[in-house]
Amino acid sequence: MTSAPLAARLGIPSGPLFFPVTAYGPDGSLDLDVYRAHVRQGVEAGAAAVFACCGTGEFHALVPEEFEACVRAAVQETAGRVPVVAGAGYGTALAVRYARLAEAAGADGLLAMPPYLVVAGQEGLLRHYRDVAAATARPMIVYQRDNAVFTPETVVELARTDGIIGFKDGLGDLDLMQRIVSAVRTEVPGDFLYFNGLPTAEQTQLAYRGLGITLYSSAVFCFAPEIALAFHEAHRTGDDTTAHRLLDGFYKPFVELRAQGRGYAVALVKAGVRLRGLDVGQVRPPLHEPREDHVKQLAQVIERGYAILEENK
């Protein structure tokens, strides 16, 4: 664990928020040595935090023992240099179990995924996240996406809940997000963190910045950290010229390629890590590997992204 409070460490990040992929060996089993190397490389490249076993890390594919081993490995590799936030999800009982496993492994905080399968009302969602938040002493960020969509009134109640420090949006409804930010700002004193959690969040981050949301997840950091760092710096300093060059020349074609296959938000990222020289294995079912021609296109997109960085020097 890090010594400073998680909210303070995340509030003004020194670099991208890193969501490492989970490494598997040729037989599909967990490869902790490669996973450790992946986490270590990300921290050394300038990540401000490690979000272990979340969406990009195939949380859905990990059994509890694998989850705990990955979180513990991430905590050991970061060695307190940056905070580690771990995923937690499924139904309330399992989400509580994963939250407690993450706490036992030394994680600094939790990212609460949507409940499994059910489409619940606001009252049930609020109870679910409050129960998970109460299960450990670790601060928690609630992730809005899929079947977990919140009204501004519910987010106000979440912000009032002990242990809940932030809200990550994976829905992309900017009107809703503006109303959420406004409601919490006017009704709950103190700071509350907001994150852009859409796939390839850089693509929409300038729009989120207009809402005052400056934090975002970066899956690209997994395989092209220099590009992710350059965009983060441009975003942080208001250098929209550089941001636009990266958006037009790298992020836009990457997002268009990502849209060519279901599950590519994870599978294509993992392919990118392999292209850059670290064999993190394939994705687990029900995800599938990208087509060979798509991997070749990905290599070209990455090459173009690094060319833009050279041109920008």
N, C-alpha and C positions, 0 to 999 in steps of 0.2 A: 504493500500500500504506500501511497504518497502521504506526506505529512499534512499538506495544506488541504482545506475543504475542496471537495470535488467541484462544486459550483464555481468557486474562485479560479480553479485551474482551467476549467472549460470556458469560462466567460470571455476571456481575451486570449485565444489560443495563439501560440507562437508559430504554428504550422497547421497543415491539414489534419483532420481527424481520420485516423487510419483504421480501416475495417479489413483485417487480414482474412485471406481465404484459409480454409482448413486443409492441411496437406494429408494425402493418402498415398500409401505405397502401391506397387503394381497389383497386389491382391485386393486392394480396396480398403485395407485396414489403416487405422490412424498412424501417421508417420510423425511422431513428435519431434524428431531431430530436424526434419525439414521445416516443420512448423516453427520451431524455435528460431531457425535461421531466418525465416520469413519475417517474423516479428522483430528480431534483432536488426535486420537490415532496414526495416521501416523506421524504427526508432533512431537509428544512426543517420538515416536520410533526412530526419527533421519532423517526424510526426509529433503532434502535440498531445495525442492520446491514442490508446489502442482500444478499439471496440471488438472484443474477442467473442467468437461464436455468436455473431449476429446474422443478419440476412446474407451478406456476402460470405460469411463463414459457415453457411449451411447449417444453421442451428437446428433446422427441422430434421436433419439427417443424423444427428448425434444422439447416442444413448447417454444417460446421465454420467456414466463412468468416463466416457470420452470427453464429454463437456467439461467435467471437473478437471481432467488431466490437461486439457487445452488452456483453460483459464489459469490453472496453477503455473503452467509453462510460460504463459504470457506475463504473469506477475513476476516470475523469476527472471525472465529476460529483460523486462523493463527496469527491474531493480530500483523502483521508486523514482526513476527519472521522469516518467510521465504516468498519468493515471491509467488504470485498466478498468473498462466498463464491460460487463458481460451481459449477454442476452438472457431473457427468462420469458417463458411463454407456455402455451397450451391452456388447459383448463386451470382453474384457480389452484387446486391441490398440487398439480404438477408444476405450475409456475412458482408456487411457494417453495417446492422442493428444489427447483433449479436456482432460485434466488439464494437459498440457504447453502447450496453447494458452491455457488459463486463466492459467497461471503467466507465460507470455510477455506476456499482456495486463495483468498487474499484480495479479491477484486475490490476496487474503490467504489464501484457503483453498478447500477443495473439499467439495462434498456429493456423495458417491458413490451414484448411483442403482443399482437392481437390474440385474443382467446381462440382456441381451435374451433373451427367449423360453424359454431352458432352465430346467428345475427341477433345480438342482444339489444335491449332498450337501454336508455341512458342510466336508469337507476341500477340495472344489473352491471353495466360497465363500471360505473363509479364504485360499486361495492367490490367488484373484482380487483380493481387496481388499488383500492384502499387496503384490501386484505393482503395483497402481495407486498405493498409498501410497509405494512405493519409487521411482516414476517421476519425482517432483518433490520439491522442498524445501518444498512447501506442506502445512500440516496438513490432515487430512481427517476428515470426519464420515461415518459409514456409515449408510445409510438402509434400515431394515427395512420392507419392504412387498412385496405381491404374491408373487413367486417367490423372494424373498430373506428367508427367515425363519431365525432363528438360535437355537441352544440357548444356555443360560447359559455352558456350557463354551467354545463358540466365541467368544462376546463377551469372555470373559476373555482369550482368545488375541489377539483384536483389540485389546483395551486394552493388551496387552503389546507391541504392534507399534509400532515407531518411526513417528511421523508420524500415527497415528490418535488423535484427541483426543476423539472423541465418538460418540454413537449416537443416531440419530433414529428414533422408532417411528411407523410408519404402519399398524401392524397392529391395535392396540387390545386386545390380550390382556393385561389388567392382571396376571393371575396370572403369566404368563411374564415380564412386565416386572419384577415384584417379585423373581422368582428371579434375573433378570439383574442387577439392581441389587445384590442381596445377594451374589451370587457375585463380582462385580467388587470390591465394597467389602471383602470379606474376603480376596481373593487378589491384588489389584493395588494397591500403595501409590500414593498421590497422587490427584489429582483427575481425574475422567473426566466429561465432559459428557453429559447426557441431554436429549433434546428430544421433546416431543409433536408428532408430525408428521401427525396425522390431519386430514382435511379439516375446515375451520372448527374449528381446534383449541380455540378458546375453549369450545366446547360441552362438551368433556370435560376441560378443564384443571383444574377443581377436584378431580376424581378423581385426575388425575396428580400434583397437588400433594400428595395424601396419600401418594404413593410417594416424595416428595422430589424430583420432577421439576418444576422451576419454569420451564424454558425451553419455548417453543412457537412455532410458525409462525403468522403472522396474514395470511391472504389478505384478510380484511375490511379491513385497513389500506390496501389498494390503492384502495378506493373510499369508505371511511368512516373516515378516520384518527382523527377525534375520538372515535368510538365505540370503536375498538380501543384508543386511548390510555386512555380512561376505564376500560375493562375491565382493562387492564394495571395501572393504578394501584390499582384495587380488589383485584385479585389479589395485587399486591405487598404491599399494606398489610393484607391480611386483612379488607377491607371487604366481607364476603360479602353484605350487604344490597344494595349497589349492584350487585355481580356478579350476584346473583340477578335483580334487576330487568332488567338487560340481557340475561341469558340467557332469561328468560321472555318479554320483550317484543320482543327483536330477534333474538337468535341462534337461538332455537328456531324461529320462523317462517321465518327464512332457511334453516336446515338442512332444514326440511320442503319448502321450495320447491326447494332444491338437489337433493333426492331425486326430483324430478319428471322429470328427464332425465339420461341418461348423459352424462358429460363436463361436467356443469354445475358441478363444482368449479372448472373453469377458465372455461367459457363464461359462466356467470352472473357471475363476478367481473369479467370483461372488459366485460360489459354494464353492470355497476355503475360502472366507470370512465367509460364513455361517458355514462351518466346524469349523472355529476357534472361533465361538461363537457370531458373530454379524449378526443378521438377516437383511440383506440388500434386501431381497425379490428376486424375479425372474427377468430374463431379459424380456424386452418388445419385442413383435413381430416387425419385422420378425425373430429375434433370437429365439432360443428355448432352453429349459433346457437340461443339459447333462443327458444321461441315468443313471439309478441308479447304474449299475455296474461300470460305468465310475467314478461316484462320490466316490464309494468305493475304486477304484484304486487310485484316487486322494488322498484320506486319507492316503493310504499306501505310496505314493510318498512323501507326506509331512512328514510323520513319519520317513521315511528314511533320508530325508534332515536334520531333527533335530538330528537324530542319528549321522550323519556325523559331525555336529557341536560339539557334545559331544565327539566324538572320537578325534577331532582335538584340544581339550583343553590340 
